[in-house]
Each structure stands twice: as structure tokens, then as C-alpha cells.
Amino acid sequence: MLQAQIFIDKDEVFGAQPLYEFIVQFLLRQKIAGATAFRGVIGFGEHHQVKRPDSLFSFDEPPMLITFIDEDDKVINALTALRKRVSSGFIVVSKVERFQI
């Protein structure tokens, strides 16, 4: 199994829709096993500027993380199709194991 993590700014849009909503809906249409979007409290990126979107008088864009897990080929196919539509964001893919009791 693969886990993909997509890092974007919360305020990014795709047409008239928030980008994170577009991505989650896109993954649903791709029949991905499951996806979750998380809003970051604090973080920094390649420019090393700390973003605290909940700070008083802060106008920083809140960081978002969309994560999803599925079989290797489904994750790769979904990311390939997504990249044809969306060029922003930073994507990390890692091998994971499903824990069963």
C-alpha cells in the first residue's frame, strides 16, 4: 500500500471551489479507499517562514494536508490524473503497511 500526502495552502482555489475540497472530491471519484484533509495550526515550507494562521492579526495562509491510502497502482494513477488538472502543492508518497488485529 501507498500513502500520499498533499501539502497546499487552505486559501488556494480550483475554479470557484476550495482546492482541498476539489482534491477530496476528485479522490472520491477515483474510488480511493479513503482520504482526509487536515488544517495546520503552524508550519513552514521551503521559504522557512513560520505561518501561524490563528495568531492575532495574522494574514498567513493556513497550511492544509490531504492524505490518502490505497493500493500502489490506485495511488499512482490517482496522482497522475490529479497532476494533469492541478499543478500546485507538494506531494509525498511513502510505502505503508495496514495493521490488522
KALINNOR-V700787 format. One record per residue. N is the residue number from 1. D_LAST is the distance of its C-alpha to the last C-alpha in whole Angstrom. Layout:
n->N d_last->D_LAST
n->N d_last->D_LAST
This chain:
n->1 d_last->17
n->2 d_last->20
n->3 d_last->20
n->4 d_last->24
n->5 d_last->25
n->6 d_last->29
n->7 d_last->31
n->8 d_last->34
n->9 d_last->36
n->10 d_last->36
n->11 d_last->40
n->12 d_last->39
n->13 d_last->40
n->14 d_last->40
n->15 d_last->43
n->16 d_last->43
n->17 d_last->39
n->18 d_last->37
n->19 d_last->36
n->20 d_last->32
n->21 d_last->33
n->22 d_last->34
n->23 d_last->31
n->24 d_last->28
n->25 d_last->30
n->26 d_last->31
n->27 d_last->27
n->28 d_last->27
n->29 d_last->30
n->30 d_last->28
n->31 d_last->25
n->32 d_last->23
n->33 d_last->19
n->34 d_last->20
n->35 d_last->22
n->36 d_last->23
n->37 d_last->26
n->38 d_last->27
n->39 d_last->30
n->40 d_last->31
n->41 d_last->33
n->42 d_last->34
n->43 d_last->34
n->44 d_last->37
n->45 d_last->37
n->46 d_last->39
n->47 d_last->42
n->48 d_last->41
n->49 d_last->42
n->50 d_last->40
n->51 d_last->39
n->52 d_last->39
n->53 d_last->39
n->54 d_last->39
n->55 d_last->42
n->56 d_last->45
n->57 d_last->47
n->58 d_last->45
n->59 d_last->45
n->60 d_last->42
n->61 d_last->40
n->62 d_last->37
n->63 d_last->34
n->64 d_last->31
n->65 d_last->28
n->66 d_last->26
n->67 d_last->23
n->68 d_last->21
n->69 d_last->19
n->70 d_last->19
n->71 d_last->19
n->72 d_last->22
n->73 d_last->25
n->74 d_last->24
n->75 d_last->24
n->76 d_last->27
n->77 d_last->29
n->78 d_last->29
n->79 d_last->30
n->80 d_last->33
n->81 d_last->34
n->82 d_last->33
n->83 d_last->36
n->84 d_last->38
n->85 d_last->39
n->86 d_last->38
n->87 d_last->39
n->88 d_last->38
n->89 d_last->35
n->90 d_last->33
n->91 d_last->30
n->92 d_last->28
n->93 d_last->25
n->94 d_last->22
n->95 d_last->20
n->96 d_last->16
n->97 d_last->13
n->98 d_last->10
n->99 d_last->7
n->100 d_last->4
n->101 d_last->0
